[in-house]
């Protein structure tokens, strides 16, 4: 299927590895010119070169902290009128909510809620004028089935989820959509860290923990990042203009919910 977005321009944050990188790859394979942002210069430039070499599209690497005003300015100076924005972000530390103070909460809210909102503020008007825009926020399965070891992430992403539900309907008439994708267990460095944390909490080996987690997924495996990237690319496509304000769970069936 031709997704109808060849020649569009996309900004993908936290895109030097994991799900963010897979999304950038999937969009690039559809002929979208990509700007990727991550903190570590060598890593983000290496990812850009890999995507550029594999797809032939223009890929610009921006080494910046997107959670800061300076970082957002640096990214938007390179791509001031993005057609597509994918707000990906690193996760927050797990733990009991009682161990976190105001500083940890402020960092979580800034990274997972306020930063995507600031990028939307800066770009939505241009998308409306051009009558095309796709914004996808990568949140978490925790928005459907909250895990008690992720109070920071669930709290901040919950705020973003409510915000998207509030504003998305307003922009649909202009062919501008805003959706959230909720990843479950995917084969990324983040999942490795979470398995290590849980193994320690449950007095199990890492291998035992991974085996248990895999068995709990109806698909009997972790997701592949490229599967997530392909789904995101479709949400960014010309064919997805009637999908907006949604929270799309991609988890191999591991969330036992009706809705």
CORBELPE-V501089 format. One record per residue. RES is the residue in three letters. SS is DSSP state (~ for helix, > for strand, _ for the rest). OMEGA is omega as a letter, one per 40 degrees, with the letter a starting at -180 (* if undefined). BURIAL is b if it has 16 or more other C-alpha atoms within 10 Angstrom, else e. Layout:
res=RES ss=SS omega=OMEGA burial=BURIAL
res=RES ss=SS omega=OMEGA burial=BURIAL
//
This chain:
res=UNK ss=_ omega=i burial=e
res=UNK ss=_ omega=a burial=e
res=UNK ss=_ omega=i burial=b
res=UNK ss=_ omega=a burial=e
res=UNK ss=_ omega=i burial=b
res=UNK ss=_ omega=a burial=b
res=UNK ss=_ omega=i burial=e
res=UNK ss=_ omega=a burial=b
res=UNK ss=> omega=a burial=b
res=UNK ss=> omega=i burial=b
res=UNK ss=> omega=i burial=b
res=UNK ss=> omega=a burial=b
res=UNK ss=> omega=a burial=b
res=UNK ss=_ omega=a burial=b
res=UNK ss=_ omega=a burial=b
res=UNK ss=_ omega=a burial=b
res=UNK ss=_ omega=i burial=b
res=UNK ss=~ omega=a burial=b
res=UNK ss=~ omega=i burial=b
res=UNK ss=~ omega=i burial=b
res=UNK ss=~ omega=i burial=b
res=UNK ss=~ omega=i burial=b
res=UNK ss=~ omega=i burial=b
res=UNK ss=~ omega=i burial=b
res=UNK ss=~ omega=a burial=b
res=UNK ss=~ omega=i burial=b
res=UNK ss=~ omega=i burial=b
res=UNK ss=~ omega=i burial=b
res=UNK ss=~ omega=i burial=b
res=UNK ss=_ omega=i burial=b
res=UNK ss=_ omega=i burial=b
res=UNK ss=_ omega=i burial=b
res=UNK ss=> omega=a burial=b
res=UNK ss=> omega=i burial=b
res=UNK ss=> omega=a burial=b
res=UNK ss=> omega=a burial=b
res=UNK ss=> omega=i burial=b
res=UNK ss=> omega=a burial=b
res=UNK ss=_ omega=a burial=b
res=UNK ss=_ omega=a burial=e
res=UNK ss=~ omega=a burial=e
res=UNK ss=~ omega=a burial=e
res=UNK ss=~ omega=a burial=b
res=UNK ss=~ omega=i burial=b
res=UNK ss=~ omega=i burial=b
res=UNK ss=~ omega=i burial=e
res=UNK ss=~ omega=i burial=b
res=UNK ss=~ omega=i burial=b
res=UNK ss=~ omega=i burial=b
res=UNK ss=~ omega=a burial=e
res=UNK ss=~ omega=i burial=b
res=UNK ss=~ omega=a burial=b
res=UNK ss=~ omega=a burial=e
res=UNK ss=~ omega=a burial=e
res=UNK ss=~ omega=i burial=b
res=UNK ss=_ omega=i burial=e
res=UNK ss=_ omega=i burial=b
res=UNK ss=_ omega=i burial=b
res=UNK ss=> omega=i burial=b
res=UNK ss=> omega=i burial=b
res=UNK ss=> omega=i burial=b
res=UNK ss=> omega=i burial=b
res=UNK ss=> omega=a burial=b
res=UNK ss=_ omega=i burial=b
res=UNK ss=_ omega=a burial=b
res=UNK ss=_ omega=i burial=b
res=UNK ss=_ omega=i burial=b
res=UNK ss=_ omega=i burial=e
res=UNK ss=~ omega=i burial=e
res=UNK ss=~ omega=i burial=e
res=UNK ss=~ omega=i burial=b
res=UNK ss=~ omega=i burial=b
res=UNK ss=~ omega=i burial=b
res=UNK ss=~ omega=i burial=b
res=UNK ss=~ omega=a burial=b
res=UNK ss=~ omega=i burial=b
res=UNK ss=~ omega=i burial=e
res=UNK ss=~ omega=a burial=e
res=UNK ss=_ omega=a burial=b
res=UNK ss=_ omega=a burial=e
res=UNK ss=_ omega=i burial=b
res=UNK ss=_ omega=i burial=b
res=UNK ss=_ omega=a burial=b
res=UNK ss=> omega=i burial=b
res=UNK ss=> omega=i burial=b
res=UNK ss=> omega=i burial=b
res=UNK ss=> omega=i burial=b
res=UNK ss=_ omega=a burial=b
res=UNK ss=_ omega=i burial=b
res=UNK ss=_ omega=a burial=b
res=UNK ss=_ omega=i burial=e
res=UNK ss=_ omega=i burial=b
res=UNK ss=_ omega=i burial=b
res=UNK ss=_ omega=i burial=b
res=UNK ss=> omega=i burial=e
res=UNK ss=_ omega=a burial=e
res=UNK ss=~ omega=a burial=e
res=UNK ss=~ omega=a burial=e
res=UNK ss=~ omega=a burial=e
res=UNK ss=_ omega=i burial=e
res=UNK ss=_ omega=a burial=e
res=UNK ss=~ omega=a burial=e
res=UNK ss=~ omega=i burial=e
res=UNK ss=~ omega=i burial=e
res=UNK ss=~ omega=i burial=b
res=UNK ss=~ omega=i burial=e
res=UNK ss=~ omega=i burial=b
res=UNK ss=~ omega=a burial=b
res=UNK ss=~ omega=i burial=b
res=UNK ss=~ omega=a burial=b
res=UNK ss=~ omega=a burial=b
res=UNK ss=~ omega=a burial=b
res=UNK ss=~ omega=a burial=b
res=UNK ss=~ omega=i burial=b
res=UNK ss=~ omega=i burial=b
res=UNK ss=~ omega=a burial=b
res=UNK ss=~ omega=i burial=b
res=UNK ss=~ omega=i burial=e
res=UNK ss=~ omega=i burial=b
res=UNK ss=~ omega=i burial=b
res=UNK ss=~ omega=a burial=e
res=UNK ss=~ omega=a burial=e
res=UNK ss=~ omega=a burial=b
res=UNK ss=~ omega=a burial=b
res=UNK ss=~ omega=i burial=e
res=UNK ss=~ omega=i burial=e
res=UNK ss=~ omega=i burial=b
res=UNK ss=~ omega=a burial=b
res=UNK ss=~ omega=a burial=e
res=UNK ss=~ omega=i burial=e
res=UNK ss=_ omega=i burial=e
res=UNK ss=_ omega=i burial=b
res=UNK ss=> omega=i burial=b
res=UNK ss=> omega=i burial=b
res=UNK ss=> omega=i burial=b
res=UNK ss=> omega=i burial=b
res=UNK ss=> omega=i burial=b
res=UNK ss=> omega=a burial=b
res=UNK ss=_ omega=a burial=b
res=UNK ss=_ omega=i burial=b
res=UNK ss=~ omega=i burial=b
res=UNK ss=~ omega=i burial=b
res=UNK ss=~ omega=i burial=b
res=UNK ss=_ omega=a burial=b
res=UNK ss=_ omega=a burial=e
res=UNK ss=_ omega=i burial=b
res=UNK ss=_ omega=a burial=e
res=UNK ss=_ omega=i burial=e
res=UNK ss=_ omega=a burial=b
res=UNK ss=> omega=a burial=b
res=UNK ss=~ omega=a burial=b
res=UNK ss=~ omega=a burial=b
res=UNK ss=~ omega=a burial=b
res=UNK ss=~ omega=i burial=b
res=UNK ss=~ omega=a burial=b
res=UNK ss=~ omega=a burial=b
res=UNK ss=~ omega=i burial=b
res=UNK ss=~ omega=i burial=b
res=UNK ss=~ omega=i burial=e
res=UNK ss=~ omega=a burial=b
res=UNK ss=~ omega=i burial=b
res=UNK ss=~ omega=i burial=e
res=UNK ss=~ omega=i burial=e
res=UNK ss=~ omega=i burial=b
res=UNK ss=~ omega=a burial=b
res=UNK ss=~ omega=a burial=e
res=UNK ss=~ omega=a burial=e
res=UNK ss=~ omega=a burial=b
res=UNK ss=~ omega=a burial=e
res=UNK ss=~ omega=a burial=e
res=UNK ss=~ omega=a burial=b
res=UNK ss=~ omega=a burial=b
res=UNK ss=~ omega=a burial=e
res=UNK ss=~ omega=a burial=e
res=UNK ss=_ omega=i burial=b
res=UNK ss=> omega=a burial=b
res=UNK ss=> omega=i burial=b
res=UNK ss=> omega=a burial=b
res=UNK ss=> omega=i burial=b
res=UNK ss=> omega=i burial=b
res=UNK ss=> omega=a burial=b
res=UNK ss=> omega=i burial=b
res=UNK ss=> omega=i burial=b
res=UNK ss=_ omega=a burial=b
res=UNK ss=_ omega=i burial=b
res=UNK ss=> omega=a burial=b
res=UNK ss=_ omega=a burial=e
res=UNK ss=_ omega=i burial=e
res=UNK ss=~ omega=i burial=e
res=UNK ss=~ omega=i burial=e
res=UNK ss=~ omega=i burial=b
res=UNK ss=~ omega=i burial=e
res=UNK ss=~ omega=i burial=e
res=UNK ss=~ omega=i burial=b
res=UNK ss=~ omega=i burial=b
res=UNK ss=~ omega=i burial=b
res=UNK ss=~ omega=a burial=b
res=UNK ss=~ omega=i burial=b
res=UNK ss=~ omega=i burial=b
res=UNK ss=~ omega=a burial=e
res=UNK ss=~ omega=a burial=e
res=UNK ss=_ omega=i burial=e
res=UNK ss=_ omega=i burial=e
res=UNK ss=_ omega=i burial=e
res=UNK ss=_ omega=i burial=e
res=UNK ss=~ omega=a burial=b
res=UNK ss=~ omega=i burial=e
res=UNK ss=~ omega=a burial=e
res=UNK ss=~ omega=i burial=b
res=UNK ss=~ omega=i burial=b
res=UNK ss=~ omega=i burial=e
res=UNK ss=~ omega=a burial=e
res=UNK ss=~ omega=i burial=b
res=UNK ss=~ omega=a burial=b
res=UNK ss=~ omega=a burial=e
res=UNK ss=~ omega=i burial=e
res=UNK ss=_ omega=i burial=b
res=UNK ss=_ omega=i burial=e
res=UNK ss=_ omega=i burial=e
res=UNK ss=_ omega=i burial=e
res=UNK ss=_ omega=i burial=b
res=UNK ss=_ omega=i burial=b
res=UNK ss=> omega=i burial=b
res=UNK ss=_ omega=a burial=e
res=UNK ss=~ omega=a burial=b
res=UNK ss=~ omega=i burial=b
res=UNK ss=~ omega=i burial=e
res=UNK ss=~ omega=i burial=b
res=UNK ss=~ omega=a burial=b
res=UNK ss=~ omega=i burial=b
res=UNK ss=~ omega=i burial=b
res=UNK ss=~ omega=i burial=b
res=UNK ss=~ omega=i burial=b
res=UNK ss=~ omega=i burial=b
res=UNK ss=~ omega=i burial=b
res=UNK ss=_ omega=a burial=b
res=UNK ss=_ omega=i burial=b
res=UNK ss=~ omega=a burial=b
res=UNK ss=~ omega=a burial=e
res=UNK ss=~ omega=a burial=e
res=UNK ss=_ omega=a burial=b
res=UNK ss=_ omega=i burial=e
res=UNK ss=_ omega=i burial=e
res=UNK ss=_ omega=i burial=b
res=UNK ss=_ omega=a burial=b
res=UNK ss=_ omega=i burial=b
res=UNK ss=> omega=a burial=b
res=UNK ss=> omega=a burial=b
res=UNK ss=> omega=i burial=b
res=UNK ss=> omega=a burial=b
res=UNK ss=_ omega=a burial=b
res=UNK ss=_ omega=i burial=b
res=UNK ss=_ omega=a burial=e
res=UNK ss=_ omega=i burial=b
res=UNK ss=_ omega=a burial=b
res=UNK ss=_ omega=i burial=e
res=UNK ss=_ omega=i burial=e
res=UNK ss=_ omega=a burial=e
res=UNK ss=_ omega=* burial=e
//
